[in-house]
């Protein structure tokens, strides 16, 4: 059995700027590869990334070398397995029940979407990242979590600080310092809300965790909320921006989507094309092998969902945005025990609420200069801006 080849040339800066040509080459030449500058063995083919996620007894989420614990001030459920993971995950589950989403959260998102879209100026070029997508994702999440006292700006700043800290694989001081400041602010807010939620129970995540018959520890309640802040803003925000970029760059597809109200299909294609959460680490807990490559116990593998979602074995011309694919088995929400808990809220908030409301108000919206959109991110990826003409 051979060792996975080592690559010393791929840099984190290259992956941050544009990882897709690198992934395409790796899928073809070295689908299992040790990337020295990331300190991880990259898994780039769809069948292999799914295999890793579906076998937590071999590939543990408890990666001791991840920056996440340092960034979040906690050993979070994202880095736990088995019953320990399940207990903390299920503590929030009532907030994400289908009936609660349908009866409470969707109407809240509709109200926010109408309000935030109505304040956009017609006939001007506006950056939707800062004026709509980010604030919309932040406000909805704050309500779902029961921390609506936080402002949109605070939610977005905290989320980015946590993301940057968790993705700080170079272990630089500055991202951790920003995460520390965010943690201090979040803990002060959470502390101030405890009595309110205990006095008046509701279906928000903080309330259901605090008032459970057998509640998890307060520090893990806080950790759960921070995990939701870290992933629950960037995922719908970046999904919305990516879908908008894809549709506005392909006007024929946009017209067909509007004609058929195929917003759900557009959403699924957007998050396939550019996965908001692009990579995940797993600790190898026993010697194993993938594609004939020996993966030793103690190694850390990284499943690259962003690459799996463009795998030539599953997708014709996966590098292109095309809403009307015959099948779309993307892995953007993960699989296995860590399948994203906020999936159904994100789908509804973007595809069923915001997209139709936005295009109803601005049916002739356009993207004046696609090249002006700046994309960044390795672990988390999306546009950093989205200047559109609102008509």
Helices and strands as residue ranges (DSSP letters): E 2-3, E 5-7, H 12-18, H 20-29, E 32-35, E 40-43, H 46-54, E 59-60, H 68-72, G 77-79, H 82-93, G 94-96, H 98-100, I 101-105, H 106-118, E 125-127, H 128-128, I 129-133, H 134-145, H 152-166, H 173-199, H 205-210, H 218-232, H 234-248, H 251-260, H 263-273, E 279-284, E 288-290, E 293-295, E 300-304, H 305-308, G 336-338, H 343-347, I 348-354, H 355-361, G 370-372, E 375-376, E 382-383, E 387-389
